[in-house]
Structure formats: C-alpha cells, structure tokens
C-alpha cells in the first residue's frame, strides 16, 4: 500500500452501548452512504447489561477531504481517532467574531483534550461554540465571544457522548418507537411522568415548564397553577399570550372571549384580553396586581405567591405587551439559558416555536416531555435536534389534570 493511500485512512474507536443503541449500525451506514470503506480492527461486546462494547475501525476515503468528511460525521456518533492530540484553538479576532473553522457544538455531553487532560464542556447546547478559559471549557453563544478568546476549531481532541439505550431496559423517556404516535396510552404515560416528577424532586432536582396560551384555552390553567402551588415547578418559561390569557381567565373567566367553563362565547368577550392587559398596566406589573388584590388566582398568581421565577419573552404578535414581558430577544434568551442550567426535566406544553428554542438551550441529558394535540409539533421538535423528547400527542386540557391527579396520589405536595 502506498504512503499516499495511507493518508486517506484513519483508525477510529468508539465505546458504549453500541448495539442496543444502534450506534454501530448508524456508523456503518454513514460510512457506506458517504461512499467510504471500513475495516474492523477490534470488536469487544459487553457481556453484561452494564458492560460497554468497544470497536476500532480503519476508515478509508478516496481523498483527504473525503476522509475528513467521514470523520466529521462519525464524530457525531461518538467515534474519534485512536491517537488524539490536544484540541485545536484559535484566537477570536474581535468581539462576536470567531475563526472560520470553528467547532459547532451538539447538545450531547462533550469533552475536549487540553494540555494533557480531558475537560468536560460546561452546559452543552446546540449550535454554539467552545471557549477555553484556563482549566475550563465553556459552551457560549457567538454574541458572548470577546476579542482574544480561545475558540475551539476543527474536531481534533473532541469527544462527544450521544445518548444511549441501556441494556438494563427502557423507561418512558428512552428510545420509544414512533414517539409522536397518537396511539400511546396517555394515562399510563402520565402516571410514568408523575413518577419521574416525584423521583426528581426527592433527589433535589429541578423541573421547568414551557407553556403556550392553549394551556388556558383548553381549561388546564388550574392544573398548571396547582403544579406550581404544589412545588413541582421551579421555573416557568412562556410569552405574553400565556400571561395575558391567564389574567383574562382569572379576572373574567374567559380566554380570548370564550367562557372557559362552558366553552361558549360571551357578549363583547373579544375585548376581555385587552381589558386584562389594561388592568396589569393600571397596576404596573403582575406582582403589583397580586399585591393590590386585583389578581388573586391563576398561573401567574401562583408563580408570584410561591416565588417561582418566570420569564415572559416578547414577540411581534403581542398585544400590549404587559410590563413583565421582556421585549429584548437577546435579554430573554440569556435569562432562559440562566434558568435552564442544571434543570433535570423540561415539560413543554402546546407551544412549538418556544419549545424548539428551549430544546436548543439544554443538554441531551435533560429529560423532555412535549405535549401537543398536533403530532407534527412534536415531530418538528424531534427533527430540530431534541431527540430525547417524549412526545405526548394529547389535548393539554386532558393531560394536565391527569398528571396532577397522579401526583396527588403519589405525593400531594413537595412545597
């Protein structure tokens, strides 16, 4: 074999639950899809449910560029070169500008090999950058980059660990087939999610909720308010619409003018959401409306009364928006990321774009439940990278009361 041909080859290795998670199949398929070749040099299969498997491959390309393309794709499955050098870095030339060969992150747990040791990347998120600061590797947005920062480039010295399917068996969050199916037993799933709520809170974990206005429209506002009151929720992430319709419901019993209890339209009800906005402007804020007694029930009321933080992110569609809404999208994004650090579960309730945005801000190790009556909403979330999400195709107005009921049976309150 000529030296030239050897330049187009590279030994790579990967370990983990390769067979159960179908990682090995995906690696082989990817090489073949890219018209490359491979040779198995070493293969060890784990003999017990807790043992990992290991494989070493010789990957062969037709040119250097072809080989590098394959290696970049295999990197996403956790496969990397056998011989690793230090991670490569280049200096940022100016604020919010990075070298052209920057490494774009995944939301999987990631390590970089720097100065002889592995550094775990802090708070991995999708489509961000890795900055080396002394003995830390930090995931940051491009807006956070400062001139002179050391930016990770290329894929050398980077190790990614995709989610795995353990041989010990599945729970409700792990590798469910056809995750967006309408045929899954919703009560059973709600009970399993409730059990996970209890386990997370008992271990001191945190649960975030991302909610759209359909929570109020479908009559589930009381259920979400009860979750907050019961101490199950650690942060609420929403927009102007959820807060406005929640206030409208609390003050007038309607949502977009429809009586929530009877599902009938009301006389001049179309003005109720504007009246709700006016009441919050009159008070000065949601907290002020609670303090003066004008707002005495609902989702936002329970957040304020129980010191549960909330972030209301504005949009072009907003009426008002009420004073509590953050209209600077960059500021809202920063607050979302801060509150999402170290959460153990995110429950996404009938809001597609907000859910996708939040999914991009959390590691793949965070459990995600996405509830929506439209299967395509859940599918879009999965397709945009939040592959660990459990899709619950259900009317949120039916699902949330079920969840609250099971939580009351398992553990009435954690507050």
C-alpha positions in Angstrom: 0.0 0.0 0.0 1.4 3.4 -1.0 2.0 6.2 1.5 -0.4 8.3 -0.4 -3.2 5.8 0.2 -2.4 5.7 3.9 -3.0 9.4 4.1 -6.6 8.7 3.2 -7.1 6.3 6.2 -7.7 6.8 9.9 -8.2 4.5 12.8 -11.2 5.5 14.9 -12.7 4.0 18.0 -16.0 4.2 20.0 -17.3 2.6 23.1 -20.7 2.4 24.8 -23.9 0.5 24.3 -23.2 0.4 20.6 -25.5 -2.5 19.6 -28.6 -1.7 21.8 -28.5 2.0 20.8 -28.0 1.1 17.1 -24.9 3.4 17.1 -22.8 0.7 15.4 -25.4 0.3 12.6 -25.5 4.1 12.1 -21.7 4.3 11.9 -21.6 1.6 9.3 -24.5 3.1 7.3 -22.9 6.6 7.4 -19.6 5.3 6.0 -21.4 3.5 3.2 -23.7 6.4 2.5 -20.6 8.6 2.0 -19.1 6.0 -0.4 -16.3 5.2 2.0 -14.9 1.9 3.2 -14.1 0.4 6.6 -12.3 -2.5 8.2 -13.0 -3.8 11.7 -9.7 -4.0 13.6 -11.0 -4.8 17.1 -14.5 -5.5 18.4 -15.4 -6.3 22.0 -19.1 -6.8 23.0 -20.2 -6.2 26.6 -21.2 -9.4 28.3 -23.5 -8.0 31.0 -26.2 -5.4 31.0 -23.9 -2.8 32.4 -20.8 -3.5 30.2 -20.0 -1.3 27.3 -18.9 -2.5 23.9 -15.9 -1.3 22.0 -14.9 -1.2 18.4 -11.9 0.1 16.5 -12.3 0.7 12.8 -10.0 1.6 9.9 -11.9 4.2 7.9 -10.8 4.6 4.3 -11.6 7.5 2.0 -10.7 8.3 -1.6 -9.1 11.7 -0.8 -8.1 13.6 2.3 -11.2 15.7 2.0 -13.4 12.6 1.6 -11.8 11.1 4.7 -12.2 14.3 6.8 -15.9 14.5 5.8 -16.5 10.9 7.0 -14.6 11.6 10.3 -16.7 14.7 10.9 -19.9 12.7 10.5 -18.6 9.8 12.7 -17.7 12.3 15.4 -21.4 12.9 15.9 -21.8 9.3 16.9 -19.0 9.5 19.5 -16.4 7.9 17.2 -13.0 9.6 17.3 -9.4 9.0 16.2 -7.4 6.4 18.3 -4.5 8.8 18.6 -5.7 12.1 20.0 -3.8 15.3 20.1 -4.7 18.5 22.1 -7.8 20.2 21.0 -7.1 23.0 18.4 -7.8 26.6 19.3 -7.6 29.9 17.5 -7.9 33.4 18.9 -11.1 35.4 18.2 -10.1 38.4 16.1 -12.9 40.7 17.6 -16.0 40.7 19.7 -18.7 38.4 18.4 -16.4 37.0 15.6 -14.8 33.6 15.5 -12.3 31.8 13.3 -13.8 30.3 10.1 -13.0 26.7 11.1 -14.9 27.0 14.5 -16.3 23.8 16.0 -20.1 23.9 16.2 -21.4 22.1 19.3 -24.0 19.5 19.8 -26.1 19.3 22.9 -24.6 16.0 23.9 -22.1 15.7 26.8 -18.7 16.8 25.3 -15.1 16.7 26.4 -12.0 18.4 25.0 -8.5 17.2 25.4 -6.5 20.2 26.5 -2.9 20.3 27.9 -2.9 16.6 28.7 -6.3 16.2 30.3 -9.9 15.9 29.4 -12.2 18.9 30.2 -15.9 18.5 30.4 -17.6 21.2 28.4 -19.9 23.3 30.7 -23.6 23.4 29.8 -23.5 21.9 26.2 -26.1 23.4 23.8 -26.8 23.0 20.1 -25.0 25.2 17.6 -22.8 27.1 19.9 -19.0 27.5 20.4 -16.5 26.1 22.9 -14.2 28.6 24.6 -11.1 27.5 26.6 -10.6 29.6 29.7 -7.7 28.4 31.8 -8.7 25.0 33.0 -12.3 25.2 31.8 -14.1 24.5 28.5 -17.3 26.6 28.2 -20.1 26.5 25.7 -21.0 30.0 24.6 -23.1 31.8 22.0 -21.4 33.9 19.3 -22.7 37.1 21.0 -20.8 36.2 24.1 -17.4 35.9 22.4 -14.8 38.6 23.2 -11.7 39.6 21.3 -8.8 37.3 22.3 -11.0 34.4 23.4 -9.5 30.9 22.6 -12.0 29.3 20.3 -12.0 25.5 19.6 -11.7 24.8 15.9 -11.8 21.6 13.9 -12.7 18.3 15.6 -9.3 17.1 16.9 -9.2 16.4 20.6 -13.0 16.5 21.0 -15.1 13.6 22.4 -18.9 13.5 22.2 -21.1 11.1 24.0 -24.5 10.6 22.3 -27.5 9.3 24.4 -27.5 5.6 24.7 -30.2 2.9 25.1 -29.1 0.9 28.2 -29.2 -2.9 28.1 -30.9 -2.8 31.5 -34.2 -1.9 29.8 -36.2 1.2 28.9 -38.1 3.8 30.8 -40.8 6.0 29.4 -38.1 8.5 28.2 -35.7 6.2 26.4 -35.9 5.3 22.8 -39.7 5.0 22.4 -40.5 4.0 18.9 -42.8 6.3 16.9 -42.6 8.9 19.7 -45.3 11.1 18.2 -47.9 8.4 17.8 -51.5 9.2 18.8 -52.0 5.5 19.9 -49.9 5.5 23.0 -51.9 5.1 26.3 -51.9 8.6 27.7 -53.0 7.7 31.3 -50.1 5.3 31.6 -47.6 7.8 30.2 -49.0 10.5 32.5 -48.5 8.2 35.5 -44.9 7.4 34.5 -44.2 11.1 34.1 -45.7 11.7 37.5 -43.4 9.1 39.0 -40.5 10.8 37.4 -41.6 14.1 38.8 -41.5 12.6 42.3 -38.1 11.0 41.8 -36.6 14.2 40.5 -37.9 16.3 43.4 -36.9 13.7 46.0 -33.4 13.9 44.7 -33.4 17.7 44.8 -33.7 18.1 41.1 -35.4 20.9 39.1 -38.3 20.9 36.6 -39.0 23.7 34.1 -42.2 24.3 32.2 -42.5 25.9 28.8 -46.1 26.8 28.2 -48.3 28.3 25.5 -51.7 30.0 25.8 -53.5 26.8 24.8 -53.0 25.8 28.4 -55.6 28.5 29.3 -57.8 28.0 26.2 -58.3 24.3 27.0 -59.1 24.8 30.6 -55.9 23.5 32.0 -54.8 26.7 33.8 -56.0 25.5 37.2 -53.9 22.3 36.7 -50.7 24.2 35.9 -51.4 26.6 38.7 -51.8 23.6 41.1 -48.4 22.2 39.9 -46.8 25.5 40.7 -48.6 25.8 44.1 -47.6 22.2 44.9 -43.9 23.0 44.5 -43.4 20.8 41.4 -42.3 23.6 39.1 -39.0 25.5 39.5 -39.3 28.0 36.6 -42.0 28.9 34.0 -40.9 30.0 30.5 -43.6 31.5 28.4 -44.7 34.5 26.3 -47.0 37.4 26.7 -50.0 35.4 25.5 -50.0 32.8 28.3 -49.8 35.6 30.9 -52.5 37.7 29.3 -55.0 34.9 28.8 -54.3 33.6 32.3 -55.1 37.0 33.7 -58.1 37.3 31.5 -59.3 33.9 32.8 -58.6 34.9 36.4 -60.5 38.2 36.1 -63.3 37.4 33.7 -63.5 33.6 33.4 -62.7 33.8 29.7 -59.8 33.1 27.3 -60.0 35.1 24.1 -63.6 35.9 25.0 -64.7 32.2 25.3 -66.1 31.2 28.7 -63.6 28.5 29.8 -66.1 26.6 32.0 -68.8 26.4 29.3 -66.9 26.8 26.1 -69.4 29.4 24.9 -68.7 32.9 23.5 -69.5 35.9 25.7 -71.0 39.3 24.9 -68.2 41.6 23.9 -65.8 38.9 25.1 -63.3 39.8 22.4 -62.3 42.8 24.4 -61.5 40.9 27.6 -57.9 40.2 26.8 -57.3 43.9 26.2 -59.1 44.7 29.4 -56.8 42.2 31.2 -53.7 44.0 29.7 -55.2 47.3 30.8 -55.6 46.1 34.4 -51.9 45.0 34.5 -50.8 48.3 33.1 -53.0 50.0 35.7 -51.3 48.1 38.5 -47.8 48.5 37.0 -46.9 44.8 36.9 -48.2 41.3 37.6 -46.7 41.4 41.1 -48.3 44.7 41.8 -51.7 43.3 40.7 -51.3 40.4 43.1 -50.2 42.8 45.9 -53.2 45.1 45.5 -55.6 42.1 45.3 -56.7 42.6 41.7 -55.1 39.3 40.7 -56.0 36.6 43.1 -55.8 33.3 41.2 -54.2 31.6 38.1 -50.9 30.6 36.9 -49.1 33.9 37.2 -50.6 34.4 40.7 -49.2 31.1 41.9 -45.8 31.9 40.5 -45.7 35.2 42.4 -47.2 33.9 45.6 -44.8 30.9 45.7 -41.7 32.7 44.5 -41.4 30.6 41.3 -39.4 32.6 38.7 -40.9 33.2 35.3 -39.5 34.6 32.0 -42.0 36.1 29.6 -40.4 36.5 26.2 -42.0 39.0 23.8 -42.8 38.6 20.1 -44.1 40.7 17.2 -47.6 39.3 17.7 -48.0 40.6 21.2 -50.9 42.8 22.3 -49.5 45.2 24.9 -47.3 43.5 25.8 -47.7 43.7 29.6 -44.9 45.3 31.6 -43.4 42.0 32.8 -42.7 40.9 29.2 -39.0 41.1 28.1 -39.1 42.6 24.6 -35.4 42.4 24.0 -35.0 38.9 22.5 -31.3 38.7 23.4 -32.0 39.5 27.0 -34.8 37.0 27.1 -32.5 34.3 25.6 -29.9 35.0 28.2 -32.4 34.7 31.0 -33.8 31.4 29.5 -30.3 29.9 29.4 -29.6 31.0 33.0 -32.8 29.4 34.4 -32.3 26.3 32.3 -28.9 25.5 33.8 -29.0 22.3 35.9 -32.6 21.5 35.3 -33.4 17.8 35.2 -36.6 17.9 33.2 -38.4 20.3 30.9 -42.1 19.9 30.3 -43.2 21.6 27.0 -46.9 22.4 26.8 -48.5 23.2 23.4 -46.1 25.8 22.1 -44.0 24.8 19.1 -41.5 27.6 18.5 -40.9 28.3 22.1 -40.3 24.6 22.7 -37.9 24.3 19.9 -36.0 27.3 21.1 -35.7 25.9 24.6 -34.7 22.5 23.2 -31.7 24.2 21.6 -30.6 25.5 25.0 -30.5 22.3 27.0 -28.2 19.2 27.0 -29.4 16.0 25.6 -29.2 14.5 29.1 -32.2 16.6 30.3 -35.5 14.8 30.1 -38.1 16.4 27.9 -41.8 15.9 27.7 -43.6 17.6 24.8 -47.4 17.7 25.0 -49.4 18.8 21.9 -52.6 17.8 20.2 -50.8 18.1 16.8 -48.4 15.3 16.1 -46.4 17.5 13.7 -45.5 19.8 16.5 -43.8 17.0 18.4 -42.2 15.7 15.3 -40.7 19.1 14.5 -39.2 19.3 17.9 -37.6 15.9 17.4 -36.4 16.8 13.9 -34.8 20.1 15.2 -32.4 18.1 17.4 -34.3 17.4 20.7 -34.3 13.7 20.0 -34.6 12.8 23.7 -38.1 14.3 23.9 -41.0 12.1 24.8 -43.9 13.2 22.6 -47.4 13.1 24.2 -50.0 13.6 21.5 -52.9 14.8 23.6 -55.1 17.7 24.4 -53.2 19.5 27.2 -56.6 20.2 28.8 -57.0 16.5 29.3 -53.4 15.6 30.0 -52.5 18.1 32.8 -55.4 17.1 35.1 -54.3 13.5 34.7 -50.8 14.4 35.7 -51.9 16.4 38.7 -54.2 13.6 39.8 -51.4 11.0 39.7 -49.1 13.4 41.6 -51.7 13.9 44.2 -51.9 10.1 44.6 -48.1 9.7 44.7 -47.1 12.7 46.8 -49.6 15.5 47.4 -47.0 18.3 47.6 -43.3 19.0 47.7 -43.5 22.6 48.9 
